[in-house]
Amino acid sequence: MELFNVYPVTPINIVKAQGSTVWDEQGNEYLDLYGGHAVISIGHTHPHYIKRITEQLHNIGFYSNSVLIPIQQQLAKQLGEVSGKEDYFLFLCNSGAEANENALKLASFHTGRKKIIAFTKAFHGRTSLAVAATDNPAIVAPVNETENVVFLPFNDEEVLTQAFKDFGDEVAAVIIEGIQGVGGIREASVPFLKLIRSLCDQYGSVFIADSVQCGYGRTGSFYSHDYAGVQADIYSMAKGMGNGFPIGGISIAPKFKASFGLLGTTFGGNHLACAAAVAVLDVMAQDNLMANAQEVGSYLIEELKKFDEVLEVRGRGLMIGIELPTEMGHVKKDLLLKNRIFTGEAKPNVIRLLPALNITKANADQFLTAFAERLKA
Ligand SMILES: Cc1ncc(COP(=O)(O)O)c(C=O)c1O
């Protein structure tokens, strides 16, 4: 049997990893500033993470949500504290798409409404509702097409206000990334996020903060939407939550009422996934990783702005987009093949940095030196 060929693959076989370093099968060493799409949050193979997961596996790896799983409560407590949302509720699932799917469903159950507002260049995942709210027709199957999702221009206050005037009483939810990831590292403006909050309050709609990529401490705040000083009704999360162990979740404001069967999953919230997520939060707290993300991220952003060739540097903390002119489309590939540094990309020509939250200033300097070399080449 062959694999279903849906991924353009870089021909590198990573066989070992530690912190922000990975090695291929020939023993070549690479600096990982991408973490496999923003997933590696506390560094590869962190000793506390390995210990916590190993211990859990020796006790029990999985049982379904039909029995008590106390480690879920422990995770909820730690997550409530670190995110400053102690009065919110936690629903656990397995991925970012599933988190958004449940967030959108919950908004619709809660309001009894059908319409979702999403924005240009948004990416919310590949399950049916999440993909319908994703601004990429190429990945929306005919069966996922729906008139219930309305796309509006990102950061356009006037258009959003008018849309609510026109059909606000039909809007179940507004879903927005605090910083668009796949869309090219574009920040939602503070006034725009504040406007979403006030319109959702005025019209009884649900504000969903997609924090799958931009959340979990990456920007220096727990949720990237926090910098706008607004509270969303539901936060979706995944990626950095398990440092590679599949886990996702939604943090749900107290006004939502749970009832048996409203949401559900077989695997979500299993013992092993929760052990991974608890280990991540332990390390984030012990090693003050949000502060590090803020500090090393600001340093990188300031230094990157000094390169004349760079058209724009966008982002916050360790979620950084470097926009280059089209003729420099080779830089990302050269960084990997010539300097052995993994980075990400966004179309048309943005290099995305999404490293572990504990990268050092020395790692940042290694990248800056290599980047300067590549720009000159
Ligand atoms: C903002 C955002 N939301 C949702 C998702 C979907 O997450 P997953 O791939 O875990 O389903 C992604 C994945 O890239 C994302 O960046």
The ligand as an ORCA input file, in Angstrom:
! r2SCAN-3c Opt
* xyz 0 1
  C      -5.538     29.066     13.144
  C      -5.733     27.604     12.901
  N      -6.915     27.046     13.231
  C      -7.134     25.727     13.066
  C      -6.154     24.910     12.534
  C      -6.438     23.439     12.327
  O      -5.715     22.683     13.240
  P      -5.483     21.112     12.995
  O      -4.555     20.978     11.843
  O      -4.910     20.631     14.299
  O      -6.812     20.513     12.719
  C      -4.918     25.455     12.170
  C      -3.866     24.600     11.585
  O      -2.933     25.058     10.970
  C      -4.705     26.836     12.363
  O      -3.544     27.413     12.023
*
